[in-house]
Amino acid sequence: MRVGFDALVQSLAVQQGFQADVIRTVYKYLSSYEKTVEVIEAMREAAEVHAVAEILSRTEDDDVEDDSIMDDSVKEDSVKLEEE
């Protein structure tokens, strides 16, 4: 059973761009793989939105178009956050 769980954790880590230890820590608090996936996906989305905001704030003088560094999913997340 542990080997299967470790494989799931490693797969989720690769998919979402987090270290396996981060996945395990979230799981430790939630004790549900499904809830862990939801939280990790939300963390990735929040990190992407934050990264875009940081990049834009540091490149304001460089004539970088906002659209050039944001893919559609990040744009949608940014709009959702602005509406809240």
Biopython code that builds the backbone (N, CA, C, O; Angstrom):
import numpy as np
from Bio.PDB.StructureBuilder import StructureBuilder

atoms = [
    (1, "MET", "N", (0.839, -1.199, 0.000)),
    (1, "MET", "CA", (0.000, 0.000, 0.000)),
    (1, "MET", "C", (0.874, 1.249, 0.000)),
    (1, "MET", "O", (0.583, 2.197, -0.729)),
    (2, "ARG", "N", (1.930, 1.272, 0.794)),
    (2, "ARG", "CA", (2.816, 2.433, 0.887)),
    (2, "ARG", "C", (3.477, 2.733, -0.452)),
    (2, "ARG", "O", (3.639, 3.898, -0.817)),
    (3, "VAL", "N", (3.861, 1.688, -1.188)),
    (3, "VAL", "CA", (4.504, 1.883, -2.491)),
    (3, "VAL", "C", (3.542, 2.566, -3.451)),
    (3, "VAL", "O", (3.947, 3.453, -4.203)),
    (4, "GLY", "N", (2.290, 2.172, -3.437)),
    (4, "GLY", "CA", (1.287, 2.794, -4.293)),
    (4, "GLY", "C", (1.057, 4.253, -3.939)),
    (4, "GLY", "O", (0.918, 5.101, -4.820)),
    (5, "PHE", "N", (1.017, 4.542, -2.634)),
    (5, "PHE", "CA", (0.835, 5.920, -2.182)),
    (5, "PHE", "C", (2.036, 6.771, -2.577)),
    (5, "PHE", "O", (1.876, 7.898, -3.045)),
    (6, "ASP", "N", (3.227, 6.235, -2.391)),
    (6, "ASP", "CA", (4.439, 6.972, -2.771)),
    (6, "ASP", "C", (4.436, 7.287, -4.267)),
    (6, "ASP", "O", (4.872, 8.364, -4.675)),
    (7, "ALA", "N", (3.953, 6.361, -5.076)),
    (7, "ALA", "CA", (3.866, 6.598, -6.523)),
    (7, "ALA", "C", (2.863, 7.703, -6.829)),
    (7, "ALA", "O", (3.110, 8.546, -7.692)),
    (8, "LEU", "N", (1.737, 7.702, -6.129)),
    (8, "LEU", "CA", (0.742, 8.771, -6.311)),
    (8, "LEU", "C", (1.322, 10.130, -5.915)),
    (8, "LEU", "O", (1.138, 11.123, -6.619)),
    (9, "VAL", "N", (2.011, 10.161, -4.799)),
    (9, "VAL", "CA", (2.614, 11.407, -4.319)),
    (9, "VAL", "C", (3.637, 11.908, -5.334)),
    (9, "VAL", "O", (3.649, 13.091, -5.675)),
    (10, "GLN", "N", (4.488, 11.019, -5.813)),
    (10, "GLN", "CA", (5.518, 11.419, -6.777)),
    (10, "GLN", "C", (4.883, 11.920, -8.072)),
    (10, "GLN", "O", (5.341, 12.909, -8.644)),
    (11, "SER", "N", (3.841, 11.251, -8.533)),
    (11, "SER", "CA", (3.150, 11.665, -9.755)),
    (11, "SER", "C", (2.531, 13.053, -9.587)),
    (11, "SER", "O", (2.656, 13.903, -10.468)),
    (12, "LEU", "N", (1.863, 13.278, -8.453)),
    (12, "LEU", "CA", (1.251, 14.580, -8.192)),
    (12, "LEU", "C", (2.315, 15.660, -8.076)),
    (12, "LEU", "O", (2.120, 16.780, -8.549)),
    (13, "ALA", "N", (3.428, 15.333, -7.455)),
    (13, "ALA", "CA", (4.521, 16.295, -7.315)),
    (13, "ALA", "C", (5.037, 16.722, -8.688)),
    (13, "ALA", "O", (5.255, 17.908, -8.932)),
    (14, "VAL", "N", (5.229, 15.764, -9.570)),
    (14, "VAL", "CA", (5.716, 16.083, -10.915)),
    (14, "VAL", "C", (4.674, 16.902, -11.674)),
    (14, "VAL", "O", (5.018, 17.892, -12.321)),
    (15, "GLN", "N", (3.413, 16.503, -11.601)),
    (15, "GLN", "CA", (2.348, 17.205, -12.319)),
    (15, "GLN", "C", (2.193, 18.647, -11.864)),
    (15, "GLN", "O", (1.982, 19.540, -12.685)),
    (16, "GLN", "N", (2.297, 18.878, -10.561)),
    (16, "GLN", "CA", (1.991, 20.199, -10.022)),
    (16, "GLN", "C", (3.227, 21.042, -9.718)),
    (16, "GLN", "O", (3.106, 22.221, -9.387)),
    (17, "GLY", "N", (4.411, 20.448, -9.826)),
    (17, "GLY", "CA", (5.633, 21.222, -9.653)),
    (17, "GLY", "C", (6.043, 21.479, -8.212)),
    (17, "GLY", "O", (6.731, 22.460, -7.927)),
    (18, "PHE", "N", (5.633, 20.616, -7.310)),
    (18, "PHE", "CA", (6.025, 20.723, -5.911)),
    (18, "PHE", "C", (6.871, 19.519, -5.530)),
    (18, "PHE", "O", (6.802, 18.472, -6.174)),
    (19, "GLN", "N", (7.665, 19.670, -4.488)),
    (19, "GLN", "CA", (8.427, 18.546, -3.960)),
    (19, "GLN", "C", (7.462, 17.551, -3.303)),
    (19, "GLN", "O", (6.420, 17.940, -2.775)),
    (20, "ALA", "N", (7.819, 16.281, -3.342)),
    (20, "ALA", "CA", (6.979, 15.237, -2.743)),
    (20, "ALA", "C", (6.747, 15.498, -1.255)),
    (20, "ALA", "O", (5.675, 15.183, -0.739)),
    (21, "ASP", "N", (7.725, 16.065, -0.563)),
    (21, "ASP", "CA", (7.557, 16.364, 0.866)),
    (21, "ASP", "C", (6.432, 17.361, 1.107)),
    (21, "ASP", "O", (5.739, 17.280, 2.121)),
    (22, "VAL", "N", (6.245, 18.294, 0.189)),
    (22, "VAL", "CA", (5.151, 19.264, 0.315)),
    (22, "VAL", "C", (3.815, 18.534, 0.198)),
    (22, "VAL", "O", (2.884, 18.805, 0.956)),
    (23, "ILE", "N", (3.726, 17.614, -0.748)),
    (23, "ILE", "CA", (2.498, 16.830, -0.943)),
    (23, "ILE", "C", (2.208, 16.027, 0.331)),
    (23, "ILE", "O", (1.077, 16.013, 0.818)),
    (24, "ARG", "N", (3.223, 15.371, 0.858)),
    (24, "ARG", "CA", (3.042, 14.557, 2.070)),
    (24, "ARG", "C", (2.615, 15.416, 3.265)),
    (24, "ARG", "O", (1.789, 14.984, 4.070)),
    (25, "THR", "N", (3.161, 16.609, 3.385)),
    (25, "THR", "CA", (2.799, 17.487, 4.497)),
    (25, "THR", "C", (1.327, 17.881, 4.412)),
    (25, "THR", "O", (0.617, 17.851, 5.417)),
    (26, "VAL", "N", (0.872, 18.246, 3.230)),
    (26, "VAL", "CA", (-0.546, 18.592, 3.058)),
    (26, "VAL", "C", (-1.413, 17.382, 3.368)),
    (26, "VAL", "O", (-2.426, 17.500, 4.058)),
    (27, "TYR", "N", (-1.020, 16.221, 2.863)),
    (27, "TYR", "CA", (-1.781, 14.992, 3.126)),
    (27, "TYR", "C", (-1.852, 14.691, 4.617)),
    (27, "TYR", "O", (-2.885, 14.249, 5.118)),
    (28, "LYS", "N", (-0.752, 14.932, 5.322)),
    (28, "LYS", "CA", (-0.701, 14.659, 6.762)),
    (28, "LYS", "C", (-1.813, 15.422, 7.496)),
    (28, "LYS", "O", (-2.405, 14.907, 8.445)),
    (29, "TYR", "N", (-2.088, 16.644, 7.051)),
    (29, "TYR", "CA", (-3.115, 17.452, 7.702)),
    (29, "TYR", "C", (-4.524, 17.101, 7.249)),
    (29, "TYR", "O", (-5.478, 17.259, 8.011)),
    (30, "LEU", "N", (-4.663, 16.628, 6.017)),
    (30, "LEU", "CA", (-5.996, 16.375, 5.473)),
    (30, "LEU", "C", (-6.432, 14.914, 5.528)),
    (30, "LEU", "O", (-7.626, 14.628, 5.603)),
    (31, "SER", "N", (-5.479, 13.994, 5.491)),
    (31, "SER", "CA", (-5.757, 12.549, 5.498)),
    (31, "SER", "C", (-6.697, 12.109, 4.380)),
    (31, "SER", "O", (-7.405, 11.110, 4.510)),
    (32, "SER", "N", (-6.699, 12.846, 3.301)),
    (32, "SER", "CA", (-7.521, 12.502, 2.134)),
    (32, "SER", "C", (-6.730, 12.867, 0.880)),
    (32, "SER", "O", (-6.328, 14.017, 0.701)),
    (33, "TYR", "N", (-6.512, 11.879, 0.018)),
    (33, "TYR", "CA", (-5.756, 12.153, -1.199)),
    (33, "TYR", "C", (-6.514, 13.123, -2.102)),
    (33, "TYR", "O", (-5.906, 14.014, -2.695)),
    (34, "GLU", "N", (-7.817, 12.964, -2.211)),
    (34, "GLU", "CA", (-8.618, 13.839, -3.070)),
    (34, "GLU", "C", (-8.537, 15.294, -2.598)),
    (34, "GLU", "O", (-8.361, 16.204, -3.409)),
    (35, "LYS", "N", (-8.664, 15.507, -1.295)),
    (35, "LYS", "CA", (-8.561, 16.866, -0.754)),
    (35, "LYS", "C", (-7.147, 17.414, -0.928)),
    (35, "LYS", "O", (-6.955, 18.605, -1.173)),
    (36, "THR", "N", (-6.168, 16.532, -0.798)),
    (36, "THR", "CA", (-4.779, 16.940, -1.002)),
    (36, "THR", "C", (-4.580, 17.423, -2.433)),
    (36, "THR", "O", (-3.943, 18.452, -2.656)),
    (37, "VAL", "N", (-5.115, 16.694, -3.397)),
    (37, "VAL", "CA", (-5.003, 17.098, -4.801)),
    (37, "VAL", "C", (-5.624, 18.478, -4.991)),
    (37, "VAL", "O", (-5.034, 19.334, -5.650)),
    (38, "GLU", "N", (-6.797, 18.700, -4.425)),
    (38, "GLU", "CA", (-7.471, 19.995, -4.562)),
    (38, "GLU", "C", (-6.621, 21.133, -3.988)),
    (38, "GLU", "O", (-6.488, 22.188, -4.608)),
    (39, "VAL", "N", (-6.051, 20.915, -2.808)),
    (39, "VAL", "CA", (-5.237, 21.952, -2.164)),
    (39, "VAL", "C", (-3.969, 22.202, -2.970)),
    (39, "VAL", "O", (-3.592, 23.355, -3.179)),
    (40, "ILE", "N", (-3.309, 21.147, -3.423)),
    (40, "ILE", "CA", (-2.071, 21.299, -4.188)),
    (40, "ILE", "C", (-2.348, 22.015, -5.510)),
    (40, "ILE", "O", (-1.557, 22.861, -5.927)),
    (41, "GLU", "N", (-3.451, 21.691, -6.170)),
    (41, "GLU", "CA", (-3.807, 22.399, -7.405)),
    (41, "GLU", "C", (-4.055, 23.877, -7.132)),
    (41, "GLU", "O", (-3.636, 24.733, -7.912)),
    (42, "ALA", "N", (-4.734, 24.180, -6.031)),
    (42, "ALA", "CA", (-4.983, 25.583, -5.662)),
    (42, "ALA", "C", (-3.671, 26.296, -5.348)),
    (42, "ALA", "O", (-3.500, 27.467, -5.688)),
    (43, "MET", "N", (-2.750, 25.594, -4.703)),
    (43, "MET", "CA", (-1.445, 26.178, -4.400)),
    (43, "MET", "C", (-0.682, 26.501, -5.685)),
    (43, "MET", "O", (-0.057, 27.556, -5.791)),
    (44, "ARG", "N", (-0.733, 25.593, -6.658)),
    (44, "ARG", "CA", (-0.028, 25.830, -7.925)),
    (44, "ARG", "C", (-0.622, 27.033, -8.637)),
    (44, "ARG", "O", (0.108, 27.898, -9.122)),
    (45, "GLU", "N", (-1.942, 27.088, -8.699)),
    (45, "GLU", "CA", (-2.598, 28.210, -9.362)),
    (45, "GLU", "C", (-2.257, 29.530, -8.679)),
    (45, "GLU", "O", (-1.986, 30.527, -9.348)),
    (46, "ALA", "N", (-2.271, 29.537, -7.356)),
    (46, "ALA", "CA", (-1.940, 30.762, -6.612)),
    (46, "ALA", "C", (-0.485, 31.156, -6.850)),
    (46, "ALA", "O", (-0.174, 32.339, -6.987)),
    (47, "ALA", "N", (0.392, 30.177, -6.898)),
    (47, "ALA", "CA", (1.813, 30.467, -7.139)),
    (47, "ALA", "C", (2.011, 31.068, -8.526)),
    (47, "ALA", "O", (2.808, 31.990, -8.693)),
    (48, "GLU", "N", (1.293, 30.552, -9.519)),
    (48, "GLU", "CA", (1.413, 31.091, -10.881)),
    (48, "GLU", "C", (0.920, 32.533, -10.944)),
    (48, "GLU", "O", (1.566, 33.385, -11.555)),
    (49, "VAL", "N", (-0.205, 32.804, -10.323)),
    (49, "VAL", "CA", (-0.755, 34.157, -10.318)),
    (49, "VAL", "C", (0.208, 35.104, -9.609)),
    (49, "VAL", "O", (0.459, 36.213, -10.082)),
    (50, "HIS", "N", (0.739, 34.669, -8.485)),
    (50, "HIS", "CA", (1.684, 35.496, -7.742)),
    (50, "HIS", "C", (2.953, 35.741, -8.560)),
    (50, "HIS", "O", (3.480, 36.853, -8.581)),
    (51, "ALA", "N", (3.430, 34.712, -9.223)),
    (51, "ALA", "CA", (4.639, 34.861, -10.042)),
    (51, "ALA", "C", (4.421, 35.880, -11.153)),
    (51, "ALA", "O", (5.290, 36.713, -11.410)),
    (52, "VAL", "N", (3.285, 35.822, -11.802)),
    (52, "VAL", "CA", (2.984, 36.781, -12.872)),
    (52, "VAL", "C", (2.953, 38.202, -12.310)),
    (52, "VAL", "O", (3.506, 39.122, -12.912)),
    (53, "ALA", "N", (2.313, 38.377, -11.167)),
    (53, "ALA", "CA", (2.245, 39.710, -10.551)),
    (53, "ALA", "C", (3.649, 40.215, -10.208)),
    (53, "ALA", "O", (3.960, 41.384, -10.437)),
    (54, "GLU", "N", (4.481, 39.355, -9.670)),
    (54, "GLU", "CA", (5.853, 39.742, -9.333)),
    (54, "GLU", "C", (6.652, 40.089, -10.589)),
    (54, "GLU", "O", (7.375, 41.085, -10.615)),
    (55, "ILE", "N", (6.519, 39.276, -11.612)),
    (55, "ILE", "CA", (7.238, 39.533, -12.865)),
    (55, "ILE", "C", (6.810, 40.870, -13.448)),
    (55, "ILE", "O", (7.648, 41.675, -13.853)),
    (56, "LEU", "N", (5.510, 41.101, -13.488)),
    (56, "LEU", "CA", (5.005, 42.354, -14.048)),
    (56, "LEU", "C", (5.466, 43.557, -13.229)),
    (56, "LEU", "O", (5.812, 44.597, -13.789)),
    (57, "SER", "N", (5.469, 43.415, -11.912)),
    (57, "SER", "CA", (5.880, 44.547, -11.079)),
    (57, "SER", "C", (7.363, 44.854, -11.256)),
    (57, "SER", "O", (7.785, 45.992, -11.047)),
    (58, "ARG", "N", (8.144, 43.875, -11.631)),
    (58, "ARG", "CA", (9.581, 44.083, -11.789)),
    (58, "ARG", "C", (9.970, 44.422, -13.219)),
    (58, "ARG", "O", (11.125, 44.750, -13.487)),
    (59, "THR", "N", (9.016, 44.346, -14.137)),
    (59, "THR", "CA", (9.327, 44.628, -15.544)),
    (59, "THR", "C", (8.455, 45.742, -16.100)),
    (59, "THR", "O", (8.314, 45.856, -17.317)),
    (60, "GLU", "N", (7.866, 46.567, -15.240)),
    (60, "GLU", "CA", (6.967, 47.627, -15.694)),
    (60, "GLU", "C", (7.641, 48.573, -16.684)),
    (60, "GLU", "O", (6.992, 49.077, -17.600)),
    (61, "ASP", "N", (8.907, 48.811, -16.510)),
    (61, "ASP", "CA", (9.619, 49.747, -17.373)),
    (61, "ASP", "C", (10.174, 49.099, -18.631)),
    (61, "ASP", "O", (10.778, 49.776, -19.463)),
    (62, "ASP", "N", (9.976, 47.802, -18.778)),
    (62, "ASP", "CA", (10.585, 47.075, -19.897)),
    (62, "ASP", "C", (9.656, 46.911, -21.094)),
    (62, "ASP", "O", (9.991, 46.175, -22.023)),
    (63, "ASP", "N", (8.513, 47.566, -21.104)),
    (63, "ASP", "CA", (7.546, 47.450, -22.197)),
    (63, "ASP", "C", (7.156, 45.999, -22.486)),
    (63, "ASP", "O", (7.002, 45.614, -23.645)),
    (64, "VAL", "N", (7.000, 45.207, -21.446)),
    (64, "VAL", "CA", (6.557, 43.823, -21.598)),
    (64, "VAL", "C", (5.044, 43.834, -21.578)),
    (64, "VAL", "O", (4.429, 44.376, -20.659)),
    (65, "GLU", "N", (4.445, 43.232, -22.597)),
    (65, "GLU", "CA", (2.995, 43.133, -22.613)),
    (65, "GLU", "C", (2.564, 42.096, -21.593)),
    (65, "GLU", "O", (3.187, 41.042, -21.469)),
    (66, "ASP", "N", (1.494, 42.396, -20.860)),
    (66, "ASP", "CA", (0.982, 41.466, -19.860)),
    (66, "ASP", "C", (0.702, 40.104, -20.472)),
    (66, "ASP", "O", (0.984, 39.082, -19.847)),
    (67, "ASP", "N", (0.158, 40.068, -21.676)),
    (67, "ASP", "CA", (-0.229, 38.820, -22.306)),
    (67, "ASP", "C", (0.962, 37.947, -22.678)),
    (67, "ASP", "O", (0.807, 36.736, -22.840)),
    (68, "SER", "N", (2.141, 38.532, -22.817)),
    (68, "SER", "CA", (3.267, 37.749, -23.293)),
    (68, "SER", "C", (3.771, 36.735, -22.283)),
    (68, "SER", "O", (4.442, 35.778, -22.667)),
    (69, "ILE", "N", (3.469, 36.915, -20.996)),
    (69, "ILE", "CA", (3.963, 35.966, -20.008)),
    (69, "ILE", "C", (2.855, 35.186, -19.329)),
    (69, "ILE", "O", (3.124, 34.363, -18.455)),
    (70, "MET", "N", (1.616, 35.433, -19.718)),
    (70, "MET", "CA", (0.504, 34.741, -19.077)),
    (70, "MET", "C", (-0.189, 33.821, -20.062)),
    (70, "MET", "O", (-0.615, 34.255, -21.132)),
    (71, "ASP", "N", (-0.304, 32.541, -19.698)),
    (71, "ASP", "CA", (-1.099, 31.659, -20.529)),
    (71, "ASP", "C", (-2.568, 31.844, -20.140)),
    (71, "ASP", "O", (-2.872, 32.552, -19.180)),
    (72, "ASP", "N", (-3.462, 31.219, -20.870)),
    (72, "ASP", "CA", (-4.887, 31.439, -20.654)),
    (72, "ASP", "C", (-5.355, 31.055, -19.261)),
    (72, "ASP", "O", (-6.200, 31.744, -18.690)),
    (73, "SER", "N", (-4.825, 29.967, -18.697)),
    (73, "SER", "CA", (-5.286, 29.543, -17.375)),
    (73, "SER", "C", (-4.888, 30.545, -16.308)),
    (73, "SER", "O", (-5.651, 30.788, -15.373)),
    (74, "VAL", "N", (-3.715, 31.126, -16.432)),
    (74, "VAL", "CA", (-3.281, 32.121, -15.455)),
    (74, "VAL", "C", (-4.104, 33.390, -15.605)),
    (74, "VAL", "O", (-4.459, 34.019, -14.608)),
    (75, "LYS", "N", (-4.413, 33.779, -16.852)),
    (75, "LYS", "CA", (-5.252, 34.959, -17.066)),
    (75, "LYS", "C", (-6.605, 34.772, -16.402)),
    (75, "LYS", "O", (-7.112, 35.686, -15.753)),
    (76, "GLU", "N", (-7.200, 33.578, -16.561)),
    (76, "GLU", "CA", (-8.505, 33.311, -15.973)),
    (76, "GLU", "C", (-8.436, 33.386, -14.457)),
    (76, "GLU", "O", (-9.330, 33.946, -13.822)),
    (77, "ASP", "N", (-7.376, 32.824, -13.868)),
    (77, "ASP", "CA", (-7.216, 32.866, -12.420)),
    (77, "ASP", "C", (-7.049, 34.296, -11.939)),
    (77, "ASP", "O", (-7.589, 34.657, -10.894)),
    (78, "SER", "N", (-6.314, 35.117, -12.676)),
    (78, "SER", "CA", (-6.111, 36.512, -12.297)),
    (78, "SER", "C", (-7.429, 37.262, -12.296)),
    (78, "SER", "O", (-7.704, 38.048, -11.389)),
    (79, "VAL", "N", (-8.238, 37.020, -13.305)),
    (79, "VAL", "CA", (-9.534, 37.681, -13.396)),
    (79, "VAL", "C", (-10.407, 37.263, -12.233)),
    (79, "VAL", "O", (-11.081, 38.105, -11.639)),
    (80, "LYS", "N", (-10.413, 35.972, -11.887)),
    (80, "LYS", "CA", (-11.211, 35.493, -10.766)),
    (80, "LYS", "C", (-10.782, 36.172, -9.482)),
    (80, "LYS", "O", (-11.630, 36.592, -8.695)),
    (81, "LEU", "N", (-9.478, 36.289, -9.254)),
    (81, "LEU", "CA", (-8.994, 36.908, -8.036)),
    (81, "LEU", "C", (-9.359, 38.377, -7.968)),
    (81, "LEU", "O", (-9.695, 38.882, -6.897)),
    (82, "GLU", "N", (-9.297, 39.075, -9.103)),
    (82, "GLU", "CA", (-9.650, 40.496, -9.133)),
    (82, "GLU", "C", (-11.124, 40.709, -8.844)),
    (82, "GLU", "O", (-11.501, 41.720, -8.252)),
    (83, "GLU", "N", (-11.967, 39.758, -9.259)),
    (83, "GLU", "CA", (-13.410, 39.885, -9.057)),
    (83, "GLU", "C", (-13.799, 39.654, -7.605)),
    (83, "GLU", "O", (-14.844, 40.134, -7.166)),
    (84, "GLU", "N", (-12.974, 38.923, -6.847)),
    (84, "GLU", "CA", (-13.322, 38.586, -5.453)),
    (84, "GLU", "C", (-13.129, 39.723, -4.509)),
    (84, "GLU", "O", (-13.381, 39.582, -3.312)),
]
sb = StructureBuilder()
sb.init_structure("model")
sb.init_model(0)
sb.init_chain("A")
sb.init_seg("    ")
for serial, (resi, resn, name, xyz) in enumerate(atoms, 1):
    if name == "N":
        sb.init_residue(resn, " ", resi, " ")
    sb.init_atom(name, np.array(xyz, "f"), 0.0, 1.0, " ", f" {name:<3s}", serial, name[0])
structure = sb.get_structure()
